[in-house]
Amino acid sequence: MRDIANRFIENPLLSPSDIPPSREGLEITCLLNPGVFQFQNKTWLAVRVAERPKQIENIISFPILTASGTIQIIEILKDHPELIATDARVINYQGIDYLTTLSHIRLLCSEDGKHFYEPEDYPHLVGEGILETFGIEDCRVSLIEGKYYLTFTSVSDNGVGVGLRTTTDWKNFQKHGMIFPAHNKDCAIFEEKINGLFYALHRPSSVDIGGNYIWIASSPDGIHWGNHKCIVKTRKKLWDSKRVGAGASPIKTEKGWLEIYHGANEFHQYCLGAFLMDLKNPSKVISRTEEPIMFPKTDYELSGFFGNVVFTNGHIVEPDGDTLTVYYGASDEFVCGATFSIKEILSLLKDI
């Protein structure tokens, strides 16, 4: 495999110790998969912050949000006969799945795109209501006609779906509820209407028939979605054999809509690849990379809360039109950055 990412020498850009917890009694375990946008001449990250109580011997403890918005701490003995805790991210207790951490979204900004800080007077974006009691995760940001569209994963014991909020100033938000019901995630809205319609990539999931594939949908208003079509599937014996999902908003090029996506294999190794969609009919996939364009290879990508992972849902196309700055999560613990050449990515695509 050939990795064409030019990683920042400053990586990791952000680690859990760089940001204070949201409240007393919690500690930040992971920083993950930021959405990316430009606002007020700065680069901003909408970082997923995962928290939990400090762990003590022989007990697993984790927070959940109640429907009223308060945090409840659940404690379980590690040797409880009805506990399954073989995954660092999810446990099963008395037949119910729980996340080991509670995630919210934190806003950080930078003048140079490499050194980020948390400005004052900007809110934390937190879960609200019965569909977000396990938190909100992996925000993707699309700027469409002067309005920012924030899609994110809403998690609760009801399932995992896609929530939407919109804003123009990042201080006041309009909430639109769940736009793709469970089980769905990895939603990236195109930053330009096509034939008068909004388009979005998303990923419904099935544990029986079907799989973890990338779909496309269209909408008249960005809120109500239909005309769903499966466009990218997993590939047996390749790096994306078990699941695929969209990254950030597709990039408009002369050759088509370029999408950076993630794929995982049976060993839970997450890599990045790319595919190209037709400019006028994005439900038509023209080409796709056979090999990943980025795979875990540095210490901070191989080891962490959940190692062997590179995962992105945010990028910026630089003014030269070719440099793509990708911000990504490494090992489900660190926020990092890398640059790519769009022309180089296009040269690696193979016709379908």
N, C-alpha and C positions, 0 to 999 in steps of 0.2 A: 504493500500500500504506500501511496505517496501523499504526505501531508504538506499542503501548500500554504498553511497559515503562518503568518509572521507575528509571533506572539510578542506582546509588550515586554520589554525588559523589566518593567515595574511590577509585573504579575507576582502574586495576586494583588489586584488593585484594592480589594476590600476583603477583610477577614472578620469573623464574628466578634473579635475583641475590639474592632474599630468603631462599633456603634453601641450605644447604651441600650439595655433592655427597655421595653415599653413600660414596665412597671416593676415595683419591688417584689421580690420573691421569684422572679423568672430570670433565666439566663438565655442568651442567644446561642443556639447550637449551630445554625447554618445560615448562610446568606446564599440565595439561589437566583438564577435565571432572571435577570432584570429586563423589563421593558425599557425602551430607549426613545427619547424624543429631544427635540431642540426647542428651547423656550427662553426668551429674554437674552439671546446671544450666548447661551450656555448649553452644554450637553447635560442632560438629566437622565438619571436612572431611577426606574420604579422597581426597587429591589424587594424581592420576597425575603422576609425575615422570619425565621422559624425559631420559636421559643419553647421552653419547657422549664419546670422547676429543676433545681439542682438535684441530681440523682443521689440517692443514698443506698447503702448496701442492702441487697435482698428485696428491694422494692422498685417497681416501675411506677413512675408518676408522670402524668401528662395533663395539660389543660384542655378544656373545651369551653366554647361559648354557650351560654344558655340562650334561649329564644329572646330573653329580655336584654341580652348584651353583657351580662356579668360573666366573669370567668369562674369556672368550677374546676378544682383540681381532683383528679381521680387517682387513687393509689391502689396498687395491686401487688400482692406478694409474688415474687418471681417463681416460686414453686407451687403456685395455685394450680390445681388440676385442670381448671377450665381456661388456662392461659396458654396461648400459642404466641411466642415472641422470638421467632427465628429471623425476622426482618427488622433492620434498624429503623425502618420508616413506618411500618404498619404492624399492629398487633391484633390478635383476635381474643376477645374475652367473653366467655359465656355465649359464643356464637355470633358476636357482634364485632365488626372491624372498627378500630380506632387508629388515628394517627398518633405517633409518639410525640409530635410537636404541634403547635398551633401557629399558623402563619398569618401575617398581615403584610401590607405593602408600605414601604418607606421611601420617601423622595429624597434623592441626593443629587447635587449638581457640581459642575466643574467648568472652569474656564479653559482648561487645556485638554479635557477629555481623558485625563489619566489620574488626576488627584481630585478625589471627590469628598464633599463634606455635606452635612445635613443642615440646610438653612433654617432659620427660625420662621415661624408663622405659617408653615405648611403642614397640613394635617397628616396623620397616619391614616391609611385606608384599611379599615378593619371589616371583618365579617359582621353582617347584620341579618337577623331573622333566622327562621328555622332551616333555611337552605344553606346557611353559611356557618353553622355552629362548630365545624371543624376548621374554619378559617377560609381565607381566600389566597390563591396562589398564582404564580407565573403570569403576571400582567403583560399584555401586549398592547402597544399604543399605535394608533393610526390617526394621522391628521388629515381631515377631509373637509374642505371648504371652510377653514378657520375653526373647526371644532375637533377636539381630541376625543377619540373613541377608545375606551379602555375595556378590553375583554380580559377576563381572568377566570380561573377555575374556582368554582364555588363548591365547597366540600361540606357534607353533613352525613348523618347516618341514613339520610334519604338517598344518597348517591352523589355522584360527581357530575356537575354540569357547567355551563358557560354563563357567567354573569356579565352585565354591561353597565358601565357608567360613562357619562360624557361630561366634559368641562371645557371652558375656554380660558380659565385663569389658574387652574390647579388649586384653588381654594374653595370653590363652590362646585358641587357635583350634582348632576341629575341622575337618579338611579332608575334603571329600566328593567330590573329583575333578571330572571334567567331566560336567555334567548335561545339556548340549546339545552334541552333537558338531559338528565342522566341517561346513559353514561356517555359523557362527551367532554372534550377538552381540546387544547392546542388550537384555539380559534384566532386566526389572523385576518383582519379585514383589509382589503385592497385600499390603497390611499387615493384611488381615482375611480369614479363611476365609469361603467362600460355600458354603452347603449342605454344610458339613463338609469342603470341599476347599480346598487351596491353588490359587491361580491365578497365572499369570505371563504377561507379554508377552515375546516374543522375536522375533528376526529371522533366519530362515534366508535364504540368498542363492543365487541362480542366475545364471550368466552366459549361459545359453542359454535354456531355457524358464522362464518365470516372471520373477521380479525381486527387488528388495530391498524386501520387504513386511513389515508387522507381523502376527505371528501370536499366538494365545493358546493356552495349554495348562493342564491341571489336574493335580493330584497329591494322593495321599492323605497324603504325608509331607513334601513340600517337596523331595524328592530325586529321586524317580522320576516322570517326567512322561509324559503321554499326552493323548489326545483333542485333538490339534492342529487348529487351524482358522485360516485366513488371514482377517483381519478389516479390514485397512486397506492399500490399494494406492496406488501412485504415480498421479499424474494428469497426463495429457499437457498440455503447454504452460502448466502452472502452476508455482509456486515449488517444489513437491515432485514434480517430474516424473521424477527419476532414482532417488531412494531415500528411504525413510522409516524411522524407527526410534524406539522408545520412549524416553522420558526416564526420570524417576524413577517410584516407585510411584504408581499412580492415586490420586486424591483422592476420597474419598467425599463426595458432595453429595446434597441432596434429590432432584435431578433425575437423578442417575446417577453413575457412576464417571468422573471427569474426568481425562484424560491429556494432559500436555504432551509433544509429540513434536517431533522434528527432521525436516526435509525438505531435500533438496538438488536443484538443477536441473542442467542440462547444463554450466553454467559453474562447478560446484562451489561455489556459494554456499549456505551452510547457514543456514536460518531456523528459527524455532519456530512451531508451530501447536498446535491442540488438537482432541480428539474426545471424545465422550461415549458410555459404555457402559451398558447396562441394569444396574440394581442387582442383580437376582436372576439374570440371565443375561448376564454380561459379554462373552460371545462375540457378542452382538448390539450393533452400533454404531448409536446413535440419530442422532447429528448430528456435524458436523465444520466447522471454520472453512474458509472459502474462501480467505481471504488469511492470511498469517502474522500472528501477534501480536507478533513481534519479528524484526527483520532487521538485518544488520550495517550500522552507519552511523557509528560513532565511529572515531577514528583507531586505537584499540587493537583494534577488531573488524575493520577493513579491512586492516590491515597487521600482519604478524607472521611466525612460522615458516611458516604456511599461511593466508594472509589470506582475508577475506570469510567469516568463520565465527562464528556463535554456536551453542553446543551445550551442552545441560544434561542431567545425570542426577542432580540433587539439588535438593531444595527443602524448605521448612518452612512449614506452615500456622500463621500467627500466632494468638495467643489470641482475637482478635476474630472468627475464623472466616472472614474475607473476604480479609485480606491474605496473599498468597502471596509469600514471599521465595525467589527462585530464584537459585541460584549456578550460574555457567556458565563454560565455557571460551571465550575470545575469540582468534581467529586461531591456534588451536593453540599458544598461548604464554602467555597470561595467565589468571588466575582473577578473575572479576568477580561482582558481585551486582546484582540488580534486584528491584523489587517489582511485583506485579500485583494487580488486584482480581479475585477469583474470579467475582463477579457480572458484571463487565464481560466476562470471557472467555466465560461462559455466554451472555451476550446476543449474542455474535458467532457462535455456532454455528448452522449451517443444517441442517435436517432432511435425512436421507438417504432 
